[in-house]
Amino acid sequence: MNYYSLNKKSKNVSFKEALIRGLAPDKGLYFPEKIMKLPNSFINNLKDFSNEEIAYECIKQFVGEDIPESDLRKIISDVLSFDFPLVKLNSQISFLELFHGPTMAFKDVGARFMSRCLAYFLSNQEENKPVTVLVATSGDTGGAVASGFYKVKGIKVVILYPKGKVSNVQEKQLTTLGENITALEIDGTFDDCQAMVKTAFLDNDLLNKIRLTSANSINIARWLPQMFYFFFSYRDLKLEQGDKIAFSVPSGNFGNICAGMMAKEMGLPIDKFIASNNINDVVNRYLNTKIYDSKPSIQTISNAMDVGDPSNFIRISNIYKNDFNLIKESLYTCSFTDDETEEGIKELISEFNYIPDPHGAVGYLGAKDFIKSHPNYKCIILETAHPAKFSEVINLYTNNLEIPSQIISVMDKKKESINIDSYLAFKNYLLDI
């Protein structure tokens, strides 16, 4: 399997090279040359396969021959060492809980898969030049990448996060590990962090001196494993003849929902995707106006979705051949304010005794909004983070929030970060480490 740049001005590369490069030299995101449908016999009998077996069948075509089957199966087994329970609210709506990994966020799977693939490639090459992994985070990505790459030999991780715009738990998870993990506190928004990372990949002076890759969802090894969730939950949902299924995905950089669209391209019978946004809703506005107008992100209580220019929307456009009508047919979008999100949290607690995080609450509101006009659908909401990561908000509405030991232990640790106020300061830091 080879990958091409969506800007189509760089040469095609292997899975290994796409992983290590992160971003193509022409600034484009990598995309697989082809997407092969999985056999109907596999799709129709998902109930007979384990998580590890499903994940292997999903990802093997995208890895190709770069990692032998036995090693790829070992990587997958190590990555999927926790559960993905499907919690039913009522006959129409279920939550897929993606927060049972080490940092209690959905990004654990992609970060762990990428780190183990990169470690495999570094251990099987003659050149021993270390790799610096850059990652911009609006919340959970940083902690997941820090955990996934912690103490991995030959890899340094540099995490950029917007000062004062992540939760206390999220900040502790990415600033307290030390060793090969460094956190840079940026005066700005997530978009500013992401812009610095993208600029670094185009800085030839920098690239001639250090070896860079990215662990954001722009990296195919971080992005593609998110397909697994859609297969797992489809298997676990009890569908009856004639049922239609929609996935409500809290959406910021649109990597998760785009991975679901890849699952659909591979044959998973998903009828509709719901992009549930907070007020950072550039894609929602685009589908209503045909005008794509990115804007600086605005801080909300669902901070992982505070993205003003989602990187992965270009991949979505590519999947649907840049056809506006095809995108609109497949993708239902909606957006909600913080006040509405808080009402969603209260409703889930009072009516269902279910404690969501703010992102899950936005996903719930999106599912409710969709069902009003599509009453014959069943909806799966991707619950992307443990509510305890946002206890400052959730504790306003319940006294029953349990704080897991993983969070209690990290909150006692000392924060260590470096303040950065410009790209030049960021570049100089990278050259000095």
One Martini backbone bead per residue (centre of mass of N, CA, C, O) as a GRO file, in nm:
protein
  433
    1MET     BB    1   0.094   0.037   0.025
    2ASN     BB    2   0.027   0.362  -0.080
    3TYR     BB    3   0.086   0.722  -0.059
    4TYR     BB    4  -0.072   1.036  -0.109
    5SER     BB    5  -0.095   1.361  -0.173
    6LEU     BB    6  -0.354   1.597  -0.165
    7ASN     BB    7  -0.165   1.802  -0.342
    8LYS     BB    8  -0.004   1.640  -0.575
    9LYS     BB    9   0.343   1.720  -0.533
   10SER     BB   10   0.424   1.433  -0.437
   11LYS     BB   11   0.545   1.146  -0.375
   12ASN     BB   12   0.494   0.832  -0.327
   13VAL     BB   13   0.443   0.627  -0.028
   14SER     BB   14   0.485   0.444   0.232
   15PHE     BB   15   0.383   0.374   0.537
   16LYS     BB   16   0.650   0.433   0.674
   17GLU     BB   17   0.700   0.716   0.546
   18ALA     BB   18   0.433   0.847   0.628
   19LEU     BB   19   0.478   0.821   0.929
   20ILE     BB   20   0.755   0.972   0.952
   21ARG     BB   21   0.665   1.239   0.808
   22GLY     BB   22   0.334   1.298   0.819
   23LEU     BB   23   0.404   1.530   0.612
   24ALA     BB   24   0.418   1.640   0.316
   25PRO     BB   25   0.627   1.843   0.128
   26ASP     BB   26   0.347   1.993   0.003
   27LYS     BB   27   0.147   1.995   0.278
   28GLY     BB   28   0.012   1.728   0.258
   29LEU     BB   29  -0.198   1.480   0.311
   30TYR     BB   30  -0.222   1.153   0.355
   31PHE     BB   31  -0.338   0.890   0.120
   32PRO     BB   32  -0.466   0.618   0.007
   33GLU     BB   33  -0.471   0.477  -0.306
   34LYS     BB   34  -0.661   0.252  -0.170
   35ILE     BB   35  -0.991   0.091  -0.100
   36MET     BB   36  -1.071  -0.211   0.033
   37LYS     BB   37  -1.306  -0.430   0.053
   38LEU     BB   38  -1.458  -0.626   0.263
   39PRO     BB   39  -1.588  -0.909   0.316
   40ASN     BB   40  -1.908  -1.005   0.368
   41SER     BB   41  -1.840  -1.242   0.558
   42PHE     BB   42  -1.717  -1.051   0.769
   43ILE     BB   43  -1.934  -0.834   0.818
   44ASN     BB   44  -2.173  -1.051   0.882
   45ASN     BB   45  -1.953  -1.187   1.122
   46LEU     BB   46  -1.843  -1.007   1.364
   47LYS     BB   47  -1.938  -1.175   1.618
   48ASP     BB   48  -1.688  -1.393   1.561
   49PHE     BB   49  -1.494  -1.153   1.645
   50SER     BB   50  -1.240  -1.000   1.771
   51ASN     BB   51  -1.083  -0.713   1.815
   52GLU     BB   52  -0.809  -0.810   1.696
   53GLU     BB   53  -0.924  -0.931   1.433
   54ILE     BB   54  -1.060  -0.679   1.325
   55ALA     BB   55  -0.816  -0.489   1.324
   56TYR     BB   56  -0.642  -0.651   1.129
   57GLU     BB   57  -0.836  -0.649   0.884
   58CYS     BB   58  -0.846  -0.334   0.863
   59ILE     BB   59  -0.516  -0.258   0.857
   60LYS     BB   60  -0.342  -0.435   0.661
   61GLN     BB   61  -0.374  -0.277   0.387
   62PHE     BB   62  -0.221  -0.011   0.506
   63VAL     BB   63   0.058  -0.157   0.573
   64GLY     BB   64   0.124  -0.411   0.434
   65GLU     BB   65   0.476  -0.507   0.414
   66ASP     BB   66   0.613  -0.336   0.651
   67ILE     BB   67   0.458  -0.545   0.845
   68PRO     BB   68   0.442  -0.831   0.966
   69GLU     BB   69   0.193  -1.018   1.079
   70SER     BB   70   0.303  -1.099   1.361
   71ASP     BB   71   0.378  -0.804   1.445
   72LEU     BB   72   0.103  -0.673   1.401
   73ARG     BB   73  -0.054  -0.847   1.603
   74LYS     BB   74   0.111  -0.757   1.851
   75ILE     BB   75   0.047  -0.460   1.838
   76ILE     BB   76  -0.262  -0.486   1.860
   77SER     BB   77  -0.271  -0.636   2.131
   78ASP     BB   78  -0.135  -0.404   2.289
   79VAL     BB   79  -0.333  -0.173   2.220
   80LEU     BB   80  -0.599  -0.374   2.295
   81SER     BB   81  -0.601  -0.374   2.649
   82PHE     BB   82  -0.906  -0.277   2.635
   83ASP     BB   83  -1.224  -0.155   2.655
   84PHE     BB   84  -1.555  -0.107   2.447
   85PRO     BB   85  -1.829  -0.015   2.566
   86LEU     BB   86  -2.185  -0.054   2.520
   87VAL     BB   87  -2.426   0.192   2.615
   88LYS     BB   88  -2.763   0.181   2.686
   89LEU     BB   89  -3.030   0.409   2.699
   90ASN     BB   90  -3.212   0.308   2.455
   91SER     BB   91  -3.354   0.197   2.159
   92GLN     BB   92  -3.165   0.433   1.998
   93ILE     BB   93  -2.938   0.497   2.225
   94SER     BB   94  -2.573   0.490   2.238
   95PHE     BB   95  -2.266   0.438   2.413
   96LEU     BB   96  -1.925   0.463   2.324
   97GLU     BB   97  -1.659   0.374   2.524
   98LEU     BB   98  -1.320   0.542   2.489
   99PHE     BB   99  -1.197   0.560   2.821
  100HIS     BB  100  -1.020   0.270   2.906
  101GLY     BB  101  -0.750   0.381   2.897
  102PRO     BB  102  -0.466   0.530   3.029
  103THR     BB  103  -0.598   0.843   2.953
  104MET     BB  104  -0.912   0.844   2.907
  105ALA     BB  105  -0.907   0.832   2.574
  106PHE     BB  106  -0.951   0.775   2.234
  107LYS     BB  107  -0.636   0.834   2.157
  108ASP     BB  108  -0.489   0.579   2.256
  109VAL     BB  109  -0.494   0.399   2.006
  110GLY     BB  110  -0.338   0.574   1.800
  111ALA     BB  111  -0.087   0.630   1.977
  112ARG     BB  112  -0.006   0.331   2.024
  113PHE     BB  113   0.018   0.245   1.732
  114MET     BB  114   0.229   0.447   1.638
  115SER     BB  115   0.454   0.390   1.848
  116ARG     BB  116   0.492   0.087   1.770
  117CYS     BB  117   0.559   0.127   1.474
  118LEU     BB  118   0.800   0.317   1.511
  119ALA     BB  119   0.966   0.128   1.689
  120TYR     BB  120   0.990  -0.094   1.481
  121PHE     BB  121   1.145   0.071   1.262
  122LEU     BB  122   1.387   0.160   1.446
  123SER     BB  123   1.472  -0.150   1.519
  124ASN     BB  124   1.483  -0.209   1.173
  125GLN     BB  125   1.750  -0.021   1.141
  126GLU     BB  126   2.056   0.110   1.078
  127GLU     BB  127   1.958   0.378   1.131
  128ASN     BB  128   1.988   0.583   1.451
  129LYS     BB  129   1.812   0.824   1.415
  130PRO     BB  130   1.638   1.027   1.580
  131VAL     BB  131   1.300   1.110   1.678
  132THR     BB  132   1.073   1.385   1.646
  133VAL     BB  133   0.766   1.438   1.807
  134LEU     BB  134   0.489   1.620   1.701
  135VAL     BB  135   0.222   1.790   1.903
  136ALA     BB  136  -0.099   1.906   1.889
  137THR     BB  137  -0.327   2.032   2.151
  138SER     BB  138  -0.677   2.053   2.288
  139GLY     BB  139  -0.616   1.793   2.507
  140ASP     BB  140  -0.595   1.453   2.462
  141THR     BB  141  -0.356   1.401   2.273
  142GLY     BB  142  -0.113   1.460   2.455
  143GLY     BB  143  -0.154   1.235   2.668
  144ALA     BB  144  -0.160   0.994   2.471
  145VAL     BB  145   0.121   1.040   2.348
  146ALA     BB  146   0.286   1.042   2.603
  147SER     BB  147   0.208   0.752   2.685
  148GLY     BB  148   0.278   0.598   2.414
  149PHE     BB  149   0.601   0.724   2.415
  150TYR     BB  150   0.705   0.642   2.679
  151LYS     BB  151   1.038   0.546   2.671
  152VAL     BB  152   1.097   0.541   2.376
  153LYS     BB  153   1.340   0.453   2.185
  154GLY     BB  154   1.451   0.725   1.981
  155ILE     BB  155   1.222   0.924   2.116
  156LYS     BB  156   1.091   1.248   2.090
  157VAL     BB  157   0.854   1.460   2.267
  158VAL     BB  158   0.650   1.741   2.144
  159ILE     BB  159   0.415   1.947   2.315
  160LEU     BB  160   0.145   2.154   2.207
  161TYR     BB  161  -0.028   2.401   2.412
  162PRO     BB  162  -0.284   2.600   2.520
  163LYS     BB  163  -0.293   2.841   2.733
  164GLY     BB  164  -0.568   2.786   2.944
  165LYS     BB  165  -0.726   2.547   2.732
  166VAL     BB  166  -0.714   2.317   2.945
  167SER     BB  167  -0.750   2.088   3.157
  168ASN     BB  168  -0.608   1.987   3.444
  169VAL     BB  169  -0.573   1.693   3.363
  170GLN     BB  170  -0.458   1.730   3.082
  171GLU     BB  171  -0.208   1.887   3.172
  172LYS     BB  172  -0.085   1.672   3.358
  173GLN     BB  173  -0.055   1.441   3.141
  174LEU     BB  174   0.163   1.633   2.962
  175THR     BB  175   0.362   1.760   3.225
  176THR     BB  176   0.469   1.484   3.419
  177LEU     BB  177   0.670   1.267   3.291
  178GLY     BB  178   0.911   1.322   3.119
  179GLU     BB  179   1.197   1.235   2.987
  180ASN     BB  180   1.084   1.224   2.643
  181ILE     BB  181   0.883   1.455   2.755
  182THR     BB  182   0.758   1.770   2.619
  183ALA     BB  183   0.609   2.083   2.719
  184LEU     BB  184   0.443   2.344   2.533
  185GLU     BB  185   0.341   2.673   2.612
  186ILE     BB  186   0.101   2.851   2.429
  187ASP     BB  187   0.034   3.171   2.309
  188GLY     BB  188  -0.290   3.059   2.234
  189THR     BB  189  -0.419   2.837   2.016
  190PHE     BB  190  -0.457   2.547   1.860
  191ASP     BB  191  -0.407   2.666   1.578
  192ASP     BB  192  -0.126   2.770   1.652
  193CYS     BB  193  -0.002   2.498   1.714
  194GLN     BB  194  -0.059   2.366   1.437
  195ALA     BB  195   0.098   2.576   1.269
  196MET     BB  196   0.378   2.517   1.387
  197VAL     BB  197   0.396   2.225   1.299
  198LYS     BB  198   0.361   2.272   0.993
  199THR     BB  199   0.604   2.465   0.962
  200ALA     BB  200   0.826   2.266   1.048
  201PHE     BB  201   0.776   2.072   0.791
  202LEU     BB  202   0.879   2.337   0.597
  203ASP     BB  203   1.168   2.357   0.739
  204ASN     BB  204   1.468   2.301   0.604
  205ASP     BB  205   1.661   2.381   0.828
  206LEU     BB  206   1.536   2.177   1.027
  207LEU     BB  207   1.528   1.908   0.850
  208ASN     BB  208   1.852   1.899   0.818
  209LYS     BB  209   1.889   1.836   1.151
  210ILE     BB  210   1.605   1.692   1.196
  211ARG     BB  211   1.373   1.432   1.282
  212LEU     BB  212   1.036   1.443   1.176
  213THR     BB  213   0.711   1.399   1.335
  214SER     BB  214   0.359   1.329   1.369
  215ALA     BB  215   0.073   1.283   1.622
  216ASN     BB  216  -0.144   1.367   1.467
  217SER     BB  217  -0.413   1.309   1.247
  218ILE     BB  218  -0.224   1.357   1.003
  219ASN     BB  219  -0.133   1.083   1.084
  220ILE     BB  220  -0.201   0.771   0.966
  221ALA     BB  221  -0.133   0.608   1.240
  222ARG     BB  222  -0.343   0.781   1.412
  223TRP     BB  223  -0.606   0.768   1.232
  224LEU     BB  224  -0.690   0.476   1.124
  225PRO     BB  225  -0.754   0.315   1.401
  226GLN     BB  226  -1.042   0.456   1.440
  227MET     BB  227  -1.208   0.240   1.284
  228PHE     BB  228  -1.255   0.024   1.500
  229TYR     BB  229  -1.501   0.141   1.658
  230PHE     BB  230  -1.718   0.088   1.437
  231PHE     BB  231  -1.694  -0.219   1.434
  232PHE     BB  232  -1.740  -0.287   1.731
  233SER     BB  233  -2.026  -0.148   1.762
  234TYR     BB  234  -2.172  -0.290   1.536
  235ARG     BB  235  -2.145  -0.570   1.659
  236ASP     BB  236  -2.288  -0.489   1.951
  237LEU     BB  237  -2.531  -0.409   1.801
  238LYS     BB  238  -2.877  -0.478   1.797
  239LEU     BB  239  -2.993  -0.560   1.493
  240GLU     BB  240  -3.262  -0.516   1.281
  241GLN     BB  241  -3.464  -0.541   1.040
  242GLY     BB  242  -3.418  -0.217   0.885
  243ASP     BB  243  -3.202  -0.089   1.027
  244LYS     BB  244  -3.051   0.219   1.102
  245ILE     BB  245  -2.723   0.381   1.111
  246ALA     BB  246  -2.572   0.619   1.341
  247PHE     BB  247  -2.302   0.851   1.401
  248SER     BB  248  -2.205   1.037   1.686
  249VAL     BB  249  -1.944   1.291   1.655
  250PRO     BB  250  -1.729   1.455   1.819
  251SER     BB  251  -1.604   1.757   1.647
  252GLY     BB  252  -1.290   1.902   1.534
  253ASN     BB  253  -1.060   1.764   1.327
  254PHE     BB  254  -1.215   1.503   1.188
  255GLY     BB  255  -1.078   1.215   1.230
  256ASN     BB  256  -1.292   1.020   1.346
  257ILE     BB  257  -1.514   1.052   1.124
  258CYS     BB  258  -1.324   0.979   0.889
  259ALA     BB  259  -1.272   0.690   0.983
  260GLY     BB  260  -1.567   0.604   0.949
  261MET     BB  261  -1.570   0.649   0.640
  262MET     BB  262  -1.365   0.428   0.585
  263ALA     BB  263  -1.537   0.198   0.692
  264LYS     BB  264  -1.756   0.236   0.480
  265GLU     BB  265  -1.570   0.192   0.231
  266MET     BB  266  -1.514  -0.116   0.345
  267GLY     BB  267  -1.848  -0.200   0.417
  268LEU     BB  268  -1.978  -0.060   0.643
  269PRO     BB  269  -2.330  -0.015   0.727
  270ILE     BB  270  -2.347   0.313   0.714
  271ASP     BB  271  -2.582   0.579   0.686
  272LYS     BB  272  -2.473   0.799   0.910
  273PHE     BB  273  -2.325   1.116   0.995
  274ILE     BB  274  -2.258   1.302   1.303
  275ALA     BB  275  -2.155   1.632   1.346
  276SER     BB  276  -2.074   1.732   1.668
  277ASN     BB  277  -2.072   2.065   1.769
  278ASN     BB  278  -1.965   2.340   1.865
  279ILE     BB  279  -1.907   2.676   1.793
  280ASN     BB  280  -1.690   2.525   1.620
  281ASP     BB  281  -1.852   2.531   1.284
  282VAL     BB  282  -1.735   2.525   0.985
  283VAL     BB  283  -1.880   2.277   0.854
  284ASN     BB  284  -2.168   2.352   0.912
  285ARG     BB  285  -2.157   2.618   0.750
  286TYR     BB  286  -2.075   2.496   0.480
  287LEU     BB  287  -2.336   2.306   0.444
  288ASN     BB  288  -2.526   2.577   0.448
  289THR     BB  289  -2.339   2.777   0.225
  290LYS     BB  290  -2.066   2.683   0.062
  291ILE     BB  291  -1.872   2.819   0.283
  292TYR     BB  292  -1.530   2.817   0.365
  293ASP     BB  293  -1.478   2.958   0.704
  294SER     BB  294  -1.222   3.013   0.878
  295LYS     BB  295  -1.161   3.044   1.237
  296PRO     BB  296  -1.093   3.131   1.525
  297SER     BB  297  -1.093   2.982   1.808
  298ILE     BB  298  -1.322   2.896   2.074
  299GLN     BB  299  -1.371   2.870   2.398
  300THR     BB  300  -1.470   2.568   2.573
  301ILE     BB  301  -1.586   2.285   2.753
  302SER     BB  302  -1.518   2.135   2.464
  303ASN     BB  303  -1.193   2.165   2.387
  304ALA     BB  304  -1.127   1.937   2.166
  305MET     BB  305  -1.327   2.123   1.959
  306ASP     BB  306  -1.126   2.380   1.937
  307VAL     BB  307  -1.161   2.427   1.595
  308GLY     BB  308  -1.116   2.639   1.302
  309ASP     BB  309  -0.928   2.420   1.108
  310PRO     BB  310  -0.986   2.122   0.994
  311SER     BB  311  -0.769   1.894   0.862
  312ASN     BB  312  -0.969   1.636   0.776
  313PHE     BB  313  -1.164   1.755   0.557
  314ILE     BB  314  -0.995   1.682   0.305
  315ARG     BB  315  -1.047   1.378   0.334
  316ILE     BB  316  -1.349   1.384   0.308
  317SER     BB  317  -1.358   1.512   0.029
  318ASN     BB  318  -1.203   1.279  -0.107
  319ILE     BB  319  -1.399   1.048  -0.052
  320TYR     BB  320  -1.631   1.246  -0.207
  321LYS     BB  321  -1.496   1.384  -0.460
  322ASN     BB  322  -1.563   1.691  -0.401
  323ASP     BB  323  -1.878   1.651  -0.335
  324PHE     BB  324  -2.109   1.829  -0.182
  325ASN     BB  325  -2.363   1.641  -0.200
  326LEU     BB  326  -2.228   1.385  -0.085
  327ILE     BB  327  -2.154   1.500   0.186
  328LYS     BB  328  -2.442   1.593   0.274
  329GLU     BB  329  -2.569   1.306   0.259
  330SER     BB  330  -2.370   1.179   0.489
  331LEU     BB  331  -2.358   1.465   0.654
  332TYR     BB  332  -2.454   1.563   0.972
  333THR     BB  333  -2.500   1.888   1.117
  334CYS     BB  334  -2.414   2.046   1.440
  335SER     BB  335  -2.463   2.298   1.706
  336PHE     BB  336  -2.335   2.401   2.044
  337THR     BB  337  -2.352   2.540   2.333
  338ASP     BB  338  -2.266   2.552   2.656
  339ASP     BB  339  -2.553   2.563   2.766
  340GLU     BB  340  -2.650   2.313   2.610
  341THR     BB  341  -2.440   2.118   2.721
  342GLU     BB  342  -2.532   2.142   3.018
  343GLU     BB  343  -2.815   2.033   2.963
  344GLY     BB  344  -2.718   1.757   2.863
  345ILE     BB  345  -2.586   1.668   3.122
  346LYS     BB  346  -2.838   1.686   3.304
  347GLU     BB  347  -3.017   1.491   3.142
  348LEU     BB  348  -2.840   1.235   3.162
  349ILE     BB  349  -2.846   1.223   3.471
  350SER     BB  350  -3.161   1.239   3.531
  351GLU     BB  351  -3.277   1.024   3.304
  352PHE     BB  352  -3.008   0.796   3.295
  353ASN     BB  353  -2.766   0.791   3.492
  354TYR     BB  354  -2.552   0.950   3.303
  355ILE     BB  355  -2.205   1.033   3.284
  356PRO     BB  356  -2.066   1.277   3.106
  357ASP     BB  357  -1.891   1.447   2.897
  358PRO     BB  358  -1.898   1.726   2.708
  359HIS     BB  359  -1.864   1.571   2.437
  360GLY     BB  360  -2.086   1.362   2.483
  361ALA     BB  361  -2.312   1.573   2.508
  362VAL     BB  362  -2.288   1.673   2.218
  363GLY     BB  363  -2.347   1.397   2.091
  364TYR     BB  364  -2.632   1.374   2.212
  365LEU     BB  365  -2.753   1.627   2.083
  366GLY     BB  366  -2.707   1.530   1.793
  367ALA     BB  367  -2.883   1.277   1.808
  368LYS     BB  368  -3.147   1.416   1.883
  369ASP     BB  369  -3.163   1.603   1.637
  370PHE     BB  370  -3.165   1.376   1.424
  371ILE     BB  371  -3.417   1.204   1.523
  372LYS     BB  372  -3.642   1.404   1.462
  373SER     BB  373  -3.589   1.343   1.128
  374HIS     BB  374  -3.487   1.021   1.213
  375PRO     BB  375  -3.676   0.781   1.368
  376ASN     BB  376  -3.539   0.502   1.220
  377TYR     BB  377  -3.286   0.530   1.399
  378LYS     BB  378  -2.969   0.430   1.517
  379CYS     BB  379  -2.750   0.552   1.781
  380ILE     BB  380  -2.400   0.624   1.809
  381ILE     BB  381  -2.200   0.746   2.066
  382LEU     BB  382  -1.893   0.903   2.105
  383GLU     BB  383  -1.718   0.857   2.401
  384THR     BB  384  -1.402   1.026   2.446
  385ALA     BB  385  -1.419   1.082   2.771
  386HIS     BB  386  -1.371   1.111   3.089
  387PRO     BB  387  -1.543   1.303   3.317
  388ALA     BB  388  -1.295   1.351   3.519
  389LYS     BB  389  -1.143   1.546   3.313
  390PHE     BB  390  -1.420   1.748   3.387
  391SER     BB  391  -1.491   1.818   3.695
  392GLU     BB  392  -1.548   2.125   3.694
  393VAL     BB  393  -1.823   2.065   3.548
  394ILE     BB  394  -1.962   1.797   3.652
  395ASN     BB  395  -1.980   1.877   3.968
  396LEU     BB  396  -2.231   2.071   3.924
  397TYR     BB  397  -2.440   1.791   3.870
  398THR     BB  398  -2.273   1.591   4.070
  399ASN     BB  399  -2.182   1.347   4.345
  400ASN     BB  400  -2.097   1.066   4.157
  401LEU     BB  401  -1.807   1.125   4.079
  402GLU     BB  402  -1.551   0.922   3.985
  403ILE     BB  403  -1.203   0.897   4.058
  404PRO     BB  404  -0.957   0.770   3.909
  405SER     BB  405  -0.640   0.663   3.973
  406GLN     BB  406  -0.501   0.790   3.724
  407ILE     BB  407  -0.582   1.083   3.815
  408ILE     BB  408  -0.491   1.106   4.105
  409SER     BB  409  -0.185   1.056   4.051
  410VAL     BB  410  -0.134   1.301   3.849
  411MET     BB  411  -0.224   1.546   4.041
  412ASP     BB  412   0.047   1.513   4.233
  413LYS     BB  413   0.211   1.628   4.014
  414LYS     BB  414   0.452   1.814   3.856
  415LYS     BB  415   0.461   2.074   3.657
  416GLU     BB  416   0.621   2.076   3.317
  417SER     BB  417   0.707   2.372   3.128
  418ILE     BB  418   0.729   2.570   2.821
  419ASN     BB  419   0.739   2.888   2.711
  420ILE     BB  420   0.579   2.998   2.399
  421ASP     BB  421   0.559   3.293   2.150
  422SER     BB  422   0.698   3.154   1.884
  423TYR     BB  423   0.835   3.006   1.617
  424LEU     BB  424   1.131   3.074   1.676
  425ALA     BB  425   1.132   2.955   1.962
  426PHE     BB  426   1.055   2.671   1.871
  427LYS     BB  427   1.292   2.618   1.682
  428ASN     BB  428   1.520   2.663   1.888
  429TYR     BB  429   1.439   2.436   2.070
  430LEU     BB  430   1.471   2.202   1.865
  431LEU     BB  431   1.782   2.261   1.811
  432ASP     BB  432   1.865   2.212   2.131
  433ILE     BB  433   1.769   1.901   2.201
   0.00000   0.00000   0.00000
